[in-house]
Amino acid sequence: MPTPISSNPSLNKEVLARIRPDFLELAKKPEIMDWMVGIRRKIHENPELGYEEFETSKLIRDELDLMGIPYKYPVAVTGIVGYIGTGKPPFVALRADMDALAMEELVEWEHKSKVPGKMHACGHDVHVAMLLGAAKMLQEHRNDLQGTVVLIFQPAEEGGGGAKQMLDAGALDNVDAIFALHVSVRNPIGVVASRSGPLLAATSFFEAVINGKGGHAALPQHTVDPILAASNVIVSLQHLVSREADPLDSQVVSVGKFQGGGAFNVIPDSVTIGGTFRAFSKESFVQLKHRIEEVITKQASVQRCSAKVTFSEKSTYPVLFNNKELHEQFRQVAGEMLGIQNVVQAELEMGGEDFAFFSEAIPGLFFFLGMKNETQGQPQPGHSPYYRVNEDVFPYGAALHASLATSYLSENPPKDTSPPEGSSHDEL
């Protein structure tokens, strides 16, 4: 482990305020910009799914070792927690997710995925590279930090609940606040979007097996038809939003899976349906879950069938809630760097993000980083096999990470409390 870094106690807010705007210019220098792009391309060529990010994690650790940044590993299988600064309070965290998606890349380019059926189609390779870029700049300014920046490299955001696993493993112990970003094709380079309060919905998935009695389709009177029961269930589920939910309280119930039968003239013994439900309040989310199970089981019984409903706990995420004070800090920092006209209000979205576990546990701020480049053609959204990244975005993400961390530490100086002798704690 490298020797702990001593903070300069005489450093004041004015000095840090002068440092922060320089991060963008520093990140644009070829020695950092080209380095970040190179890391991203290596990760992109070798995508790994949730909790399988062993090579990605090794690449990150190798870079942290070269920078002299101490870290803990493994955290939640493949996760890493790094530390820059004094090793003492206050602690502010920056998070990047590492996992890829189970899909085939259809973009033909020099650094296309080399792993069949796996692709970085949501920008997590970009997130890792930008956080490493921020780490490089912060490490160069480590003597100026009045506290500790915690680097969170998280596995399994895509449905694996990696944030919850890292939280349970103590990754945020002693941490006072956390920031994270996500690249977006909605806004151009140099524009960021966020909002105070709820930003992304609470989400979960359900699956139901509806059992009846199969038989010949020409003799339905001798069967108990699970397809008819499942069809009634799906229609009834739509009433939960249209007739039970407050129209001003956004909720979604969607069925995207229907499996049953394999022949035109045979009524099957069972049908499996599955879907997702989302809401912007914990109360509405809990109520939806209760009613989904109730509607499925009781509607199935009306058709003389039985039903068993299961919910995916691993893929259940709470509402992503942005802290008001951190949002104001974000607007100030991003406004100084990009111009306040380029800091826009994000729209509420029914998508989910497991960063919500972090922001539920401690104050958090999540924002979208624009990277749209219309000269590359119509931009494709995340989770598309044609997803492309505008690599010009790298300096902006790295600089905002570094600026938000230093800003937080300067605005929240260490409290003058002297612990009893022998009880001090140093993360480094």
N, C-alpha and C positions, 0 to 999 in steps of 0.2 A: 504493500500500500504506500502511496506517496505520502510525504510529510504533510501534516495539516497546515493549511494556509492561514496566516494571521491577518485579520481585517485591520484596515487603517481606521482607528476610531475617530480621527479628526476629519474624515471625509464628510462633507455636508450635502444636502439635497441639490444645491446649485451645481456642484461638480458632477454629480450623477446626471443631472438634467442636461449637461453639456455632452456627456458621453452617449446618451441614448440616441439622439438623431444620427450619430456617426455609425451606428450599427448597420443601417441600410447601405451606406457607401462602402463600409467594410465588407459586407456580405456580397456586394457586387464585384469585388476584386476577383480576378481569375483564380487566385490560389484558394479561395473559398468556394466561389461559384462553381468552377470546374470540378472541384473535389466533391461537392454535394451531388452534382449531376452524375459523376462517376459512381458514387455509392448507390444512388437510386437505380441506375441501370444494372448494376450487379444484382441488386435485390429483385428488380423486375424480371431479370432473366431466370431467376431461381425462386419462384413463388412457393410459399409454404402455408398450409392451412392452420387453423387455430390449434394451439398447443403443440404444433409440429414445427415451430419456427426455430429449429436448432441452428441451422446454418446462418439464418438472418441474425440470430442472437449472437452467434460467434463473431460475425462481421462487426456488429456494434461493439462488442467487448474488446475486440482487437483495436478498434479506433479509439475507444476510451483509454485503453492501455497506452497507446501512442501519445495521447494528450495528457497523460498523467492524472486522469480523473478516477478516483476510487469508486467502487460500486459493490452492490450486493447481487449475487446470482447463485442459484436460480430462485426466482420469486414467481410463484404460480407457474411452475414447469419451465417456461422459457423466458420469463420476464426479467428485466434488469432495473435496478434502482441505483442511479448515480448521484454523486454529491459534488458540488462546486461551492467554494467559499470558506467560511469560518468553521463550519461543522456545528455551529451553535444557532440558536433562534435569532430572528424569525426564520421559518422554513417556508419557501414557496415552491410549488411543483409545476413542472411543464410535462405534458403527456403526449406521446405518440403511439399509435397502434401499429402492429407489425404484420398481421395476418393477411393472406390473399383469399381469393374466392375459387370455388370449385366450378370453373368454366373455362372453355377453350378460347384463347385469344385469337381474334380474326384480323387484327391490325398487322399488316406486313411491314416490318421495319427491322433495322439492324439488331435491336435488342429485344426482340419478341421473346415471350416466355419459352423456355426450353423444356418445360415440364408439361406433358400432355394433360389436359383437363384441369389445369390450374392457371390462374391469372391474377395479377394485381389490377383489378378493375374498379377500385374505389379510392386509389391514391394513397394507400397506407405506406407504400414504398417511398412516396414523396414525403409523407409526414416524418418518417424515420430520418431521411436525409436532412430535412430542415431542422429537426431537433438536434442532430449531430452538428450541423452548422452553427446553431445557437450555442451549443456546448463549447465549440472551439472558440467562439468570440468571448463567451463568458469566462472561460478558463484564462484567456489572455488578460482579462480585467479582474481576475479573482481577488487581487489585493484591494480592489475598490468596493467589493461587496460587503455590506453590513449585515450579513446573515448567510444563509445557505440556500442555494438553488438545488432542488431535487429533480433529477431527470427520471421520468417514468416511461420505460419502453414496455408496452403492454401487449400480451398475446390475446388472441381470440376475441376480437371485438365483434366479428361477424357471426353472431348467434351463439357464441360460446361463453358469454358473460365473463370475459377475462378481467374486466375492471373489478367485479365483485370478488374474484379469486385473489387479486392483488391486494384489495382492501382487507380481506380476511387474513392475508399473510402479513399484514402490518406495513404495507408499502407507504401508507400515509400517516403512520404514527408520528406525532409531533408536528405534522405539516399544518400550516395555518390557512393556505389557499392554494388553488390549482387552476391552471389555464390549459386550454387545448384548442386546436384549430382543425378545420377540415377544408381541403381545397374544393372549389365549386366552379362549375361552368356557367353559373347564372350571371355572374358579374365579371367585368374585365379586370385585367391586371391592375393592381393599385387600389382596388375597391374592396372593403371588408364589410361584413354584415353580421349583426347580432341584435339582441334585444334583452331587456331586463325581464326577469320573471320566467314563466314557462316558454320554452323554445321548441322542444320536440316532445312528442307524446309518450305516455307509458304504453308499452307494447307487450303482447304475449301471443302464443299460438296454442291452438287446441286441436285435438283429434278425437273423433268419435267412431266407434264400431257399432253399427246397428245390425242386430241379429234377428232374422226371421226364420222362414222355412222355405227352402228352395223346391223347385219342381218344374214341370213342363209349362211353358208360357201359354199353351192352349187350354190348360186346366188350372186357371188361377184360383179357383175355389178350393183347391187342395193345397194351396201355398199360403204363406204369410210373407207378403212382398216387402222386402227391405228397401227396394228402390223407391217405391211409392212413399214409404215412411221417410226416407232420407230427403225426398223432394219436398214433402210437407215441412220437414225440419228446416230446410234452407229458406223457404219462404217465410216461415215464422221467425227465424232469426233476424230477418231484415226489419221486422216490426219493432225490435228492441230499440233501434235508433229512431225510426220514423214515428213511433207512437208512444214510446216510454221515456225517451231522453228529451231534456230541455233543448229546444232548437238553438239556443245560445251557448250550449255546452257541447263542444265538438266531440263526436264519438264515431267510431267506425267498427263495423263487423262485416268481414268479407270471408266467403268460403271459396277457396281456390283449389280444393282437392276433392274429387269424387271418383272413387274406385269401386266397381262392383260388376260382377258378371263377365262372361267371356264368350257368350253365344247369343244369337238373336232370338232363339226360341227357348231359352232357359232362364227361369227366375232364380237368382242366386240365393245362397243361404245368408249372406251378409254383405253389407256395404260399408266402406270406410269413407268418411268425409273429414276434411280438415280446413282450418282457416286461421285468421288472425283477428284480434280485437285491440282497439286503441282508444285512449281517452286522455284528456288534459288535466284531470284531477284524480287523486287517489280514491276518493269516494265513488266517483263514476266508474273507475276501473274495477274496483272491487264488486260493485253492483252488476256491471256487465258480466264479469266472470261467473257470479252466482246465477244470473238469469240464463246465460248460455247453457250451463249444465242442466238447469231446470227445464228449459224449453226442449232441449234435445231428448232428455229422458222421458218427459211427459208426452211430447208429440209422438215419439216412437211407440209409447204404450197405447196411444189412441189407435194406432194402426196394428195393434197386437204384437208389436216387436219389443225387444229389449235393447238398451243402449248403455255403453260404457264410455265415459268421457274422461280424457286425460289432458292435462295442461303441461306445457313445457316450462318447467321452472328455470332451466338453464337459459332460456331465451326470453324470460320475463324481465323487462327493464322498467324502472320507474320513470316518472316525468323528468326530463332534463330541465333543471331550473337554474337560471343565471342569477347570481347574487347582484343586488342593486348597486352596492358600493363598488364591486369589481367591474361592473358594466360601465360605471362612470369613469373609472380609471382607464379602462380599455378605450373609451371614446377619447379621452384626453391624450393618451399615448399614441393611438392610431391617428388622431387628428393632427398631432404635432409632426408625425412622420409623413403622412399621406395627404394632409389637407382635410379639414372637417367635412367638406363636401363629399369626400370619398368614404366616409363612415356612415353607412346607411342602416335603416331599420330592417331587420330580417323578418320575413313572414313566418307565422306559425306553421309548422309542418307536422303531419301525422306520422312521419318516420320516427324511428327510435335509435338511440345511441347509448351504449353502456357507460359512457362517461357520466351518465345520470347517477350511477352508483357513487361516483366520487363527489359530484356536486350535491348529493343528498347527505353525504357524511360530513363535508366541510364546505365552506364557501367556494364556489367554482364559477368559471366563465368559459363558455364555448362560443367560438365564432367561425364564420365562413370566410375563406380567403379566395377572392376572385382570381380566375386564371383563363377566362374566356378569350379566345383568339379566333375571330371569324375568318381570318385569312387561311386558316387550316380547314375550312369547311364547317358545316353544321356541327357544333359540339355535341358529343354523346354524353348522356348522364352516367353516373356511376352504376355499376353492375351491368353494363353493356359490354359485349365482347369486342365492340369497336371503340371502347373508351381510350381516349388519348389524354396526355398531360402536356400542358404548356410549360416547358422547363424554365421559362423566364420568370416563373413565380417563386423560384427558390429563395432569392435574396429577401423577398418580402416576408415570407414565413419565418425564416431564420431570424431576421431583424426584429420582427414583432415579438417572437418568443423571448429573445434576449432583453428587449426593451420593457416588456411587461414584467419580467422577473426583477430587473434592476429597479424599475419604478416602484414595485410593491415593497421591495426591501427598503428603499429610501423613504417611502411614506409610512412605513411601519418599523421604526428603529427598535433595536433590542431594548427591552425593559431593564431598568437598572435594579435587578434583583440578584443578590449574591446568595447562591445555594450553600447549604451547610458543607463544611469541608469534607471532601471525599465523595460527594453526591453529584458532581458535575457530569454532564453527558456530552460527548463529542461524536457526531455521526462519522467523522473522518478517521 
